[in-house]
Amino acid sequence: MLLHDSDDTMLNDDTFRTGVEVTPLCSCNVEKETVTVMHFLFHCTNYSEARSQLFDSVNDIWMSVSSRVFVQSKEHLILAPQCKDIVTKSQNKILKEALFVFLATIDKKI
């Protein structure tokens, strides 16, 4: 999905730079983190429960893939599942659906 390369999101880090938000910081107050795609998807405590469900959804795929090839983490699998053809089309569909469910659950625009 390569969302982390985007400089055009509705997250605080980007909207602060354009003058829409008054601060780039996250409301979760985790070490004064700015709301980047990486923070939002993988570290923000505001979305811990939804993230847990996301990781549960991709766990079987991650276990299958990581037994064949080196995959750094579930985060890497979610962000760039098509890298080097490490997942099948059906696995990629499951990964995308899990990410969309996560986004729908938290009801936040990115």
C-alpha positions as CSV (number, residue, x, y, z in Angstrom):
1,M,0.0,0.0,0.0
2,L,3.0,2.3,0.6
3,L,0.9,4.8,2.5
4,H,4.0,5.9,4.5
5,D,5.5,7.5,1.5
6,S,2.6,9.9,1.1
7,D,3.1,13.6,2.0
8,D,-0.6,14.4,1.4
9,T,-2.7,12.9,4.1
10,M,-5.4,14.3,6.5
11,L,-3.2,13.4,9.5
12,N,-1.9,16.2,11.8
13,D,1.7,16.0,10.6
14,D,0.6,17.0,7.1
15,T,-2.3,19.3,7.9
16,F,-0.1,21.2,10.4
17,R,2.4,22.0,7.6
18,T,-0.5,23.3,5.4
19,G,-1.9,25.4,8.3
20,V,-5.1,23.4,8.8
21,E,-4.2,22.0,12.2
22,V,-2.7,24.0,15.1
23,T,-0.3,21.2,16.1
24,P,1.3,18.1,14.5
25,L,1.2,16.3,17.8
26,C,-1.1,13.3,18.5
27,S,-3.8,13.5,21.2
28,C,-2.5,10.2,22.6
29,N,0.5,12.0,24.1
30,V,2.8,9.1,23.5
31,E,6.2,10.8,23.8
32,K,4.9,13.9,22.0
33,E,4.6,11.9,18.7
34,T,3.5,13.7,15.6
35,V,0.6,12.1,13.7
36,T,2.4,10.4,10.8
37,V,1.1,7.4,8.9
38,M,3.5,5.2,10.8
39,H,2.4,6.5,14.2
40,F,-1.3,6.4,13.3
41,L,-1.2,2.8,11.9
42,F,1.2,1.2,14.3
43,H,1.9,3.2,17.5
44,C,-1.0,5.5,18.5
45,T,-2.6,4.3,21.7
46,N,-6.0,5.8,20.6
47,Y,-6.3,2.9,18.2
48,S,-4.8,0.0,20.1
49,E,-7.9,-2.2,20.1
50,A,-8.5,-1.8,16.3
51,R,-4.8,-2.3,15.6
52,S,-5.0,-5.6,17.6
53,Q,-7.8,-6.8,15.4
54,L,-5.9,-5.7,12.3
55,F,-2.8,-7.7,13.4
56,D,-5.0,-10.7,14.3
57,S,-6.4,-10.6,10.8
58,V,-3.0,-10.6,9.1
59,N,-1.2,-13.0,11.6
60,D,-1.9,-16.2,9.6
61,I,-0.6,-14.6,6.4
62,W,2.5,-13.3,8.2
63,M,3.3,-16.7,9.7
64,S,2.9,-18.3,6.3
65,V,5.0,-15.8,4.4
66,S,7.7,-15.4,7.1
67,S,8.2,-19.2,7.1
68,R,9.3,-18.9,3.4
69,V,11.0,-15.5,3.2
70,F,12.3,-12.9,5.5
71,V,9.6,-10.4,6.4
72,Q,10.7,-7.8,9.0
73,S,7.3,-7.5,10.6
74,K,3.5,-7.5,10.3
75,E,3.8,-3.7,9.7
76,H,6.0,-4.3,6.7
77,L,3.5,-6.9,5.4
78,I,0.7,-4.4,5.8
79,L,2.5,-1.4,4.2
80,A,4.1,-3.2,1.2
81,P,2.6,-6.6,0.7
82,Q,3.5,-6.8,-3.0
83,C,7.2,-6.4,-2.4
84,K,9.1,-9.1,-4.3
85,D,5.9,-11.1,-4.7
86,I,5.9,-12.4,-1.2
87,V,2.1,-12.7,-0.9
88,T,-0.5,-14.3,-3.2
89,K,-3.3,-12.2,-4.8
90,S,-5.7,-13.8,-2.3
91,Q,-3.5,-13.0,0.6
92,N,-3.0,-9.4,-0.7
93,K,-6.8,-9.1,-0.8
94,I,-7.1,-10.2,2.8
95,L,-4.4,-7.7,3.8
96,K,-6.2,-4.9,2.1
97,E,-9.6,-5.8,3.5
98,A,-8.1,-6.0,7.0
99,L,-6.6,-2.5,6.6
100,F,-9.9,-1.1,5.3
101,V,-11.8,-2.7,8.2
102,F,-9.2,-1.0,10.6
103,L,-9.8,2.3,8.9
104,A,-13.6,1.9,9.0
105,T,-13.5,0.9,12.6
106,I,-11.7,4.0,13.8
107,D,-13.6,6.3,11.4
108,K,-10.6,8.6,10.7
109,K,-9.7,10.0,7.3
110,I,-6.1,9.6,6.2
